[in-house]
Amino acid sequence: MEQYEAWKALLRQGTGIPFWQEFYVKFYQAFLENSRWRQYLGGVGTTLLVTAMALCLGIVLGILVAMVRTAHDQQRPGRKNPILGVLNGICKIYVTVIRGTPMMVQLLIMGLVVFSSSRNFTAIGALTLGINSGAYVAEIIRGGLMALDPGQAEAGRSLGLNYADTMRFIVIPQAFKAILPSLGNEFIILLKDTSLITVIGGKELVYAAQGIYGRTYEQMYPLLGIACIYLVLVIIFSWLLGILERRLRQSDRR
């Protein structure tokens, strides 16, 4: 600690010190001084919480929208359901608007306009990210469902299953294996997009880094630190996704 204070004083005075001493001082300031590592840890917790909440919401919305749009597209000619047509129109508007506008603009609208009186920025961020992710997940799932052989659904109906049971027991399990890599990629994008909730006051990793370099006046180390944290999280989740894909391939061989 005494060496740190001495090197810190020399650095403030502009006295030339070796690179490794300067690195130690700035690293200590960014991560260890006043237990600042706790702020990064809290940011990681918020990031994972927002990702999990947004992922659940995005999957639920994505499945519902994909089911509606797939059911509408697979109707037999001359037997169109008007209610399904209205729902399909609403789903198309939702997907078009969400995919056609920037994530940051959506966050600002939700945080500063729709929920301007709320201070729960984590929930607002998770809700916005979940709604945004749902549009992309819907198209991923819809693409997987439409790519399957229509004979699979017809076989289910010939066995006496209704549309919901056919999708649940026959179509969706097969489509899931095909769309898993795309869903995994969407999950990784969602994890990184949590960094945007700082624009509405969300206290995640970027917020923690901003608070620290606002006190140390040294931006490089906090920003490089959170970049490494994001990279480690992505590597871990990519590894877990790879394990799941390998297990699904093994079940296919059996």
GUNUKOL-875330 format. One record per residue (C-alpha): z, y, x; residue number from 1; residue in one letter; chain. Coordinates in pm, 1 decimal, m for minus. Example, Ala and Ser with C-alpha at 12.3 -4.5 7.8 and 13.67 -1.06 7.14 Angstrom:
% residues 2
{pt {780.0; m450.0; 1230.0}; 1; "A"; "A"},
{pt {714.0; m106.0; 1367.0}; 2; "S"; "A"},
This chain:
% residues 254
{pt {0.0; 0.0; 0.0}; 1; "M"; "A"},
{pt {81.3; 242.7; 283.6}; 2; "E"; "A"},
{pt {m255.8; 174.3; 445.8}; 3; "Q"; "A"},
{pt {m426.1; 230.6; 112.9}; 4; "Y"; "A"},
{pt {m259.0; 567.5; 65.3}; 5; "E"; "A"},
{pt {m345.8; 669.3; 421.6}; 6; "A"; "A"},
{pt {m710.8; 567.2; 387.2}; 7; "W"; "A"},
{pt {m727.6; 732.7; 45.8}; 8; "K"; "A"},
{pt {m601.8; 1060.4; 194.0}; 9; "A"; "A"},
{pt {m857.8; 1041.6; 474.9}; 10; "L"; "A"},
{pt {m1135.1; 975.0; 222.0}; 11; "L"; "A"},
{pt {m1033.6; 1277.1; 12.9}; 12; "R"; "A"},
{pt {m1034.4; 1497.4; 321.5}; 13; "Q"; "A"},
{pt {m1388.7; 1391.5; 399.0}; 14; "G"; "A"},
{pt {m1287.1; 1230.2; 724.0}; 15; "T"; "A"},
{pt {m1527.9; 964.1; 834.7}; 16; "G"; "A"},
{pt {m1378.6; 617.3; 790.9}; 17; "I"; "A"},
{pt {m1539.0; 274.1; 834.2}; 18; "P"; "A"},
{pt {m1736.9; 135.0; 540.9}; 19; "F"; "A"},
{pt {m1497.0; m152.0; 483.6}; 20; "W"; "A"},
{pt {m1202.7; 88.1; 451.5}; 21; "Q"; "A"},
{pt {m1393.4; 305.4; 204.5}; 22; "E"; "A"},
{pt {m1491.6; m6.0; 10.0}; 23; "F"; "A"},
{pt {m1127.9; m120.2; m3.2}; 24; "Y"; "A"},
{pt {m1005.1; 218.2; m128.1}; 25; "V"; "A"},
{pt {m1266.9; 246.5; m403.0}; 26; "K"; "A"},
{pt {m1228.6; m117.7; m506.5}; 27; "F"; "A"},
{pt {m850.8; m79.1; m524.0}; 28; "Y"; "A"},
{pt {m888.4; 237.5; m731.4}; 29; "Q"; "A"},
{pt {m1130.7; 74.1; m973.1}; 30; "A"; "A"},
{pt {m951.6; m255.9; m1030.9}; 31; "F"; "A"},
{pt {m598.6; m274.7; m891.0}; 32; "L"; "A"},
{pt {m434.7; 67.4; m896.1}; 33; "E"; "A"},
{pt {m203.0; 105.5; m1197.5}; 34; "N"; "A"},
{pt {m303.3; m248.5; m1305.3}; 35; "S"; "A"},
{pt {m644.2; m125.0; m1419.2}; 36; "R"; "A"},
{pt {m768.3; m481.5; m1429.3}; 37; "W"; "A"},
{pt {m579.7; m509.4; m1758.9}; 38; "R"; "A"},
{pt {m822.5; m260.0; m1913.8}; 39; "Q"; "A"},
{pt {m1117.2; m478.4; m1814.7}; 40; "Y"; "A"},
{pt {m937.7; m783.6; m1953.2}; 41; "L"; "A"},
{pt {m879.1; m603.7; m2282.2}; 42; "G"; "A"},
{pt {m1245.7; m504.5; m2286.8}; 43; "G"; "A"},
{pt {m1349.3; m868.0; m2238.7}; 44; "V"; "A"},
{pt {m1127.9; m970.2; m2530.4}; 45; "G"; "A"},
{pt {m1283.1; m708.0; m2757.9}; 46; "T"; "A"},
{pt {m1632.7; m802.5; m2642.3}; 47; "T"; "A"},
{pt {m1578.3; m1170.7; m2722.4}; 48; "L"; "A"},
{pt {m1413.4; m1089.6; m3056.2}; 49; "L"; "A"},
{pt {m1698.6; m863.6; m3165.4}; 50; "V"; "A"},
{pt {m1953.7; m1121.7; m3048.7}; 51; "T"; "A"},
{pt {m1784.5; m1401.9; m3242.9}; 52; "A"; "A"},
{pt {m1751.9; m1195.4; m3562.0}; 53; "M"; "A"},
{pt {m2109.2; m1067.4; m3541.5}; 54; "A"; "A"},
{pt {m2242.4; m1416.0; m3462.8}; 55; "L"; "A"},
{pt {m2076.7; m1569.2; m3769.7}; 56; "C"; "A"},
{pt {m2203.2; m1292.0; m3995.3}; 57; "L"; "A"},
{pt {m2550.8; m1304.4; m3841.6}; 58; "G"; "A"},
{pt {m2579.7; m1680.9; m3888.9}; 59; "I"; "A"},
{pt {m2466.0; m1663.7; m4251.8}; 60; "V"; "A"},
{pt {m2707.2; m1380.0; m4332.6}; 61; "L"; "A"},
{pt {m2985.1; m1543.8; m4135.0}; 62; "G"; "A"},
{pt {m2951.9; m1875.6; m4316.6}; 63; "I"; "A"},
{pt {m2942.5; m1711.2; m4660.9}; 64; "L"; "A"},
{pt {m3244.6; m1489.8; m4591.9}; 65; "V"; "A"},
{pt {m3439.2; m1774.1; m4431.5}; 66; "A"; "A"},
{pt {m3366.3; m2006.8; m4723.8}; 67; "M"; "A"},
{pt {m3481.7; m1748.6; m4977.8}; 68; "V"; "A"},
{pt {m3800.4; m1662.0; m4791.3}; 69; "R"; "A"},
{pt {m3884.6; m2024.8; m4715.4}; 70; "T"; "A"},
{pt {m3826.2; m2130.0; m5076.2}; 71; "A"; "A"},
{pt {m4050.7; m1846.5; m5194.1}; 72; "H"; "A"},
{pt {m4329.6; m1931.6; m4950.3}; 73; "D"; "A"},
{pt {m4320.3; m2302.6; m5035.3}; 74; "Q"; "A"},
{pt {m4355.7; m2257.9; m5411.2}; 75; "Q"; "A"},
{pt {m4640.9; m2442.3; m5569.3}; 76; "R"; "A"},
{pt {m4939.8; m2233.7; m5686.6}; 77; "P"; "A"},
{pt {m4901.7; m2122.9; m6047.1}; 78; "G"; "A"},
{pt {m4527.2; m2195.0; m6053.4}; 79; "R"; "A"},
{pt {m4381.4; m1873.7; m5911.5}; 80; "K"; "A"},
{pt {m4018.3; m1795.2; m5984.0}; 81; "N"; "A"},
{pt {m3981.3; m1420.9; m6062.9}; 82; "P"; "A"},
{pt {m3616.5; m1408.4; m5955.8}; 83; "I"; "A"},
{pt {m3706.5; m1569.8; m5625.5}; 84; "L"; "A"},
{pt {m3984.6; m1314.6; m5587.4}; 85; "G"; "A"},
{pt {m3739.3; m1024.7; m5626.8}; 86; "V"; "A"},
{pt {m3495.2; m1180.2; m5379.1}; 87; "L"; "A"},
{pt {m3777.5; m1240.9; m5133.5}; 88; "N"; "A"},
{pt {m3881.6; m875.2; m5161.7}; 89; "G"; "A"},
{pt {m3525.1; m760.4; m5087.8}; 90; "I"; "A"},
{pt {m3505.7; m994.4; m4788.8}; 91; "C"; "A"},
{pt {m3837.9; m868.0; m4651.6}; 92; "K"; "A"},
{pt {m3719.0; m506.7; m4679.0}; 93; "I"; "A"},
{pt {m3393.9; m597.6; m4502.9}; 94; "Y"; "A"},
{pt {m3571.5; m772.0; m4215.8}; 95; "V"; "A"},
{pt {m3830.6; m496.3; m4178.5}; 96; "T"; "A"},
{pt {m3578.6; m210.3; m4176.1}; 97; "V"; "A"},
{pt {m3332.8; m378.2; m3939.8}; 98; "I"; "A"},
{pt {m3596.7; m495.7; m3692.5}; 99; "R"; "A"},
{pt {m3780.7; m164.3; m3711.3}; 100; "G"; "A"},
{pt {m3490.4; 66.0; m3621.9}; 101; "T"; "A"},
{pt {m3291.5; 86.5; m3294.6}; 102; "P"; "A"},
{pt {m2952.9; m80.7; m3272.3}; 103; "M"; "A"},
{pt {m2786.8; 239.5; m3149.8}; 104; "M"; "A"},
{pt {m2915.7; 435.4; m3449.0}; 105; "V"; "A"},
{pt {m2777.8; 168.5; m3682.3}; 106; "Q"; "A"},
{pt {m2438.5; 188.2; m3509.3}; 107; "L"; "A"},
{pt {m2430.3; 566.4; m3536.5}; 108; "L"; "A"},
{pt {m2521.4; 555.6; m3905.5}; 109; "I"; "A"},
{pt {m2253.8; 296.3; m3979.8}; 110; "M"; "A"},
{pt {m1986.2; 458.2; m3763.3}; 111; "G"; "A"},
{pt {m2048.6; 827.6; m3832.3}; 112; "L"; "A"},
{pt {m2191.1; 821.6; m4185.9}; 113; "V"; "A"},
{pt {m2117.3; 507.1; m4386.2}; 114; "V"; "A"},
{pt {m1767.5; 444.5; m4245.9}; 115; "F"; "A"},
{pt {m1692.9; 793.1; m4117.9}; 116; "S"; "A"},
{pt {m1335.4; 782.7; m4250.6}; 117; "S"; "A"},
{pt {m1250.7; 449.6; m4082.4}; 118; "S"; "A"},
{pt {m1094.7; 420.3; m3736.5}; 119; "R"; "A"},
{pt {m1146.9; 45.2; m3705.2}; 120; "N"; "A"},
{pt {m1439.5; 75.9; m3465.2}; 121; "F"; "A"},
{pt {m1425.4; m289.4; m3363.4}; 122; "T"; "A"},
{pt {m1482.8; m408.9; m3721.1}; 123; "A"; "A"},
{pt {m1757.3; m149.2; m3775.8}; 124; "I"; "A"},
{pt {m1930.0; m258.4; m3456.2}; 125; "G"; "A"},
{pt {m1903.5; m627.1; m3546.0}; 126; "A"; "A"},
{pt {m2038.2; m561.4; m3896.4}; 127; "L"; "A"},
{pt {m2333.6; m362.5; m3766.5}; 128; "T"; "A"},
{pt {m2417.6; m613.5; m3494.8}; 129; "L"; "A"},
{pt {m2389.6; m897.9; m3745.5}; 130; "G"; "A"},
{pt {m2625.3; m728.6; m3991.4}; 131; "I"; "A"},
{pt {m2870.0; m658.1; m3709.0}; 132; "N"; "A"},
{pt {m2851.9; m1010.9; m3571.5}; 133; "S"; "A"},
{pt {m2896.9; m1159.7; m3918.5}; 134; "G"; "A"},
{pt {m3250.2; m1021.3; m3943.1}; 135; "A"; "A"},
{pt {m3354.4; m1184.1; m3615.4}; 136; "Y"; "A"},
{pt {m3173.3; m1509.5; m3688.2}; 137; "V"; "A"},
{pt {m3346.6; m1523.0; m4028.5}; 138; "A"; "A"},
{pt {m3690.0; m1508.4; m3867.8}; 139; "E"; "A"},
{pt {m3592.4; m1767.7; m3606.6}; 140; "I"; "A"},
{pt {m3466.5; m2009.0; m3873.8}; 141; "I"; "A"},
{pt {m3758.2; m1939.0; m4106.5}; 142; "R"; "A"},
{pt {m4002.4; m2011.9; m3824.6}; 143; "G"; "A"},
{pt {m3828.7; m2342.5; m3754.8}; 144; "G"; "A"},
{pt {m3825.2; m2441.9; m4121.2}; 145; "L"; "A"},
{pt {m4189.8; m2352.9; m4176.7}; 146; "M"; "A"},
{pt {m4291.9; m2544.2; m3862.5}; 147; "A"; "A"},
{pt {m4159.8; m2874.5; m3997.8}; 148; "L"; "A"},
{pt {m4389.6; m3118.1; m4171.5}; 149; "D"; "A"},
{pt {m4377.4; m3045.7; m4549.0}; 150; "P"; "A"},
{pt {m4361.1; m3420.5; m4600.2}; 151; "G"; "A"},
{pt {m3997.6; m3413.3; m4487.4}; 152; "Q"; "A"},
{pt {m3897.1; m3201.3; m4787.3}; 153; "A"; "A"},
{pt {m4114.7; m3405.9; m5021.5}; 154; "E"; "A"},
{pt {m3948.1; m3724.9; m4897.3}; 155; "A"; "A"},
{pt {m3606.9; m3579.3; m4976.6}; 156; "G"; "A"},
{pt {m3709.7; m3483.4; m5326.4}; 157; "R"; "A"},
{pt {m3861.3; m3826.9; m5383.0}; 158; "S"; "A"},
{pt {m3516.3; m3968.5; m5308.9}; 159; "L"; "A"},
{pt {m3370.6; m3759.4; m5590.8}; 160; "G"; "A"},
{pt {m3224.0; m3479.9; m5379.1}; 161; "L"; "A"},
{pt {m3242.2; m3124.5; m5507.3}; 162; "N"; "A"},
{pt {m3374.3; m2838.1; m5295.6}; 163; "Y"; "A"},
{pt {m3033.8; m2742.3; m5149.1}; 164; "A"; "A"},
{pt {m2943.5; m3100.1; m5052.0}; 165; "D"; "A"},
{pt {m3290.1; m3161.5; m4907.6}; 166; "T"; "A"},
{pt {m3255.0; m2856.8; m4686.9}; 167; "M"; "A"},
{pt {m2896.8; m2941.6; m4591.2}; 168; "R"; "A"},
{pt {m2937.2; m3310.1; m4504.6}; 169; "F"; "A"},
{pt {m3300.5; m3342.7; m4396.3}; 170; "I"; "A"},
{pt {m3479.2; m3019.4; m4308.4}; 171; "V"; "A"},
{pt {m3213.9; m2800.3; m4143.4}; 172; "I"; "A"},
{pt {m3077.9; m3067.1; m3901.9}; 173; "P"; "A"},
{pt {m3430.4; m3126.5; m3770.0}; 174; "Q"; "A"},
{pt {m3513.6; m2757.6; m3752.3}; 175; "A"; "A"},
{pt {m3186.3; m2679.3; m3572.1}; 176; "F"; "A"},
{pt {m3289.9; m2878.0; m3266.2}; 177; "K"; "A"},
{pt {m3618.2; m2689.1; m3244.2}; 178; "A"; "A"},
{pt {m3469.7; m2342.5; m3283.8}; 179; "I"; "A"},
{pt {m3156.6; m2393.7; m3070.7}; 180; "L"; "A"},
{pt {m3304.4; m2228.9; m2756.1}; 181; "P"; "A"},
{pt {m3410.0; m1924.1; m2957.6}; 182; "S"; "A"},
{pt {m3070.5; m1904.3; m3127.5}; 183; "L"; "A"},
{pt {m2903.1; m1928.4; m2788.0}; 184; "G"; "A"},
{pt {m3115.3; m1643.4; m2659.6}; 185; "N"; "A"},
{pt {m3021.4; m1433.7; m2964.2}; 186; "E"; "A"},
{pt {m2655.5; m1507.3; m2899.7}; 187; "F"; "A"},
{pt {m2684.1; m1387.7; m2539.2}; 188; "I"; "A"},
{pt {m2859.4; m1069.9; m2654.1}; 189; "I"; "A"},
{pt {m2582.0; m1017.5; m2909.4}; 190; "L"; "A"},
{pt {m2317.8; m1056.4; m2638.9}; 191; "L"; "A"},
{pt {m2481.1; m786.2; m2427.2}; 192; "K"; "A"},
{pt {m2544.1; m559.9; m2726.4}; 193; "D"; "A"},
{pt {m2168.6; m532.2; m2780.5}; 194; "T"; "A"},
{pt {m2179.1; m273.8; m2499.6}; 195; "S"; "A"},
{pt {m2341.0; m33.3; m2747.0}; 196; "L"; "A"},
{pt {m2036.1; m8.1; m2973.1}; 197; "I"; "A"},
{pt {m1883.6; 230.0; m2720.8}; 198; "T"; "A"},
{pt {m2099.4; 506.2; m2877.7}; 199; "V"; "A"},
{pt {m1877.6; 492.9; m3189.1}; 200; "I"; "A"},
{pt {m1551.1; 445.3; m2999.2}; 201; "G"; "A"},
{pt {m1536.0; 66.9; m2968.9}; 202; "G"; "A"},
{pt {m1296.2; m27.3; m2688.1}; 203; "K"; "A"},
{pt {m1497.0; m296.1; m2510.4}; 204; "E"; "A"},
{pt {m1602.2; m334.0; m2146.2}; 205; "L"; "A"},
{pt {m1813.3; m18.9; m2116.7}; 206; "V"; "A"},
{pt {m1536.0; 184.8; m2278.0}; 207; "Y"; "A"},
{pt {m1289.5; 47.7; m2021.9}; 208; "A"; "A"},
{pt {m1522.3; 133.1; m1732.1}; 209; "A"; "A"},
{pt {m1580.1; 484.6; m1866.0}; 210; "Q"; "A"},
{pt {m1206.4; 543.8; m1893.0}; 211; "G"; "A"},
{pt {m1150.2; 430.2; m1535.6}; 212; "I"; "A"},
{pt {m1429.2; 622.7; m1365.7}; 213; "Y"; "A"},
{pt {m1328.9; 927.2; m1569.8}; 214; "G"; "A"},
{pt {m1001.3; 920.2; m1375.5}; 215; "R"; "A"},
{pt {m1126.8; 804.4; m1033.7}; 216; "T"; "A"},
{pt {m1456.5; 1001.8; m1036.7}; 217; "Y"; "A"},
{pt {m1622.5; 693.4; m885.0}; 218; "E"; "A"},
{pt {m1876.8; 534.5; m1120.0}; 219; "Q"; "A"},
{pt {m2030.8; 263.8; m903.2}; 220; "M"; "A"},
{pt {m1745.8; 13.9; m876.9}; 221; "Y"; "A"},
{pt {m1635.6; 9.7; m1244.0}; 222; "P"; "A"},
{pt {m1996.6; m21.8; m1362.4}; 223; "L"; "A"},
{pt {m2082.2; m291.2; m1107.9}; 224; "L"; "A"},
{pt {m1761.0; m467.5; m1208.5}; 225; "G"; "A"},
{pt {m1847.0; m486.8; m1577.4}; 226; "I"; "A"},
{pt {m2205.9; m584.8; m1491.2}; 227; "A"; "A"},
{pt {m2066.6; m883.0; m1299.8}; 228; "C"; "A"},
{pt {m1836.0; m968.0; m1590.2}; 229; "I"; "A"},
{pt {m2128.9; m967.7; m1835.5}; 230; "Y"; "A"},
{pt {m2329.4; m1181.9; m1593.4}; 231; "L"; "A"},
{pt {m2047.7; m1437.8; m1564.0}; 232; "V"; "A"},
{pt {m2009.6; m1453.4; m1944.2}; 233; "L"; "A"},
{pt {m2383.3; m1506.5; m1990.5}; 234; "V"; "A"},
{pt {m2388.7; m1779.7; m1723.6}; 235; "I"; "A"},
{pt {m2095.9; m1959.4; m1890.5}; 236; "I"; "A"},
{pt {m2252.1; m1946.7; m2236.9}; 237; "F"; "A"},
{pt {m2592.4; m2051.4; m2101.1}; 238; "S"; "A"},
{pt {m2424.8; m2349.2; m1936.5}; 239; "W"; "A"},
{pt {m2249.9; m2446.7; m2260.7}; 240; "L"; "A"},
{pt {m2577.6; m2411.0; m2450.3}; 241; "L"; "A"},
{pt {m2748.1; m2636.8; m2196.6}; 242; "G"; "A"},
{pt {m2480.8; m2903.6; m2252.2}; 243; "I"; "A"},
{pt {m2538.1; m2887.7; m2628.7}; 244; "L"; "A"},
{pt {m2915.1; m2917.3; m2586.4}; 245; "E"; "A"},
{pt {m2877.9; m3222.1; m2359.5}; 246; "R"; "A"},
{pt {m2649.0; m3394.0; m2609.1}; 247; "R"; "A"},
{pt {m2895.9; m3333.4; m2889.9}; 248; "L"; "A"},
{pt {m3175.9; m3480.1; m2679.9}; 249; "R"; "A"},
{pt {m2962.0; m3786.0; m2608.0}; 250; "Q"; "A"},
{pt {m2902.3; m3836.6; m2979.9}; 251; "S"; "A"},
{pt {m3281.7; m3825.7; m3034.1}; 252; "D"; "A"},
{pt {m3333.0; m4110.5; m2786.7}; 253; "R"; "A"},
{pt {m3085.1; m4324.9; m2974.6}; 254; "R"; "A"},
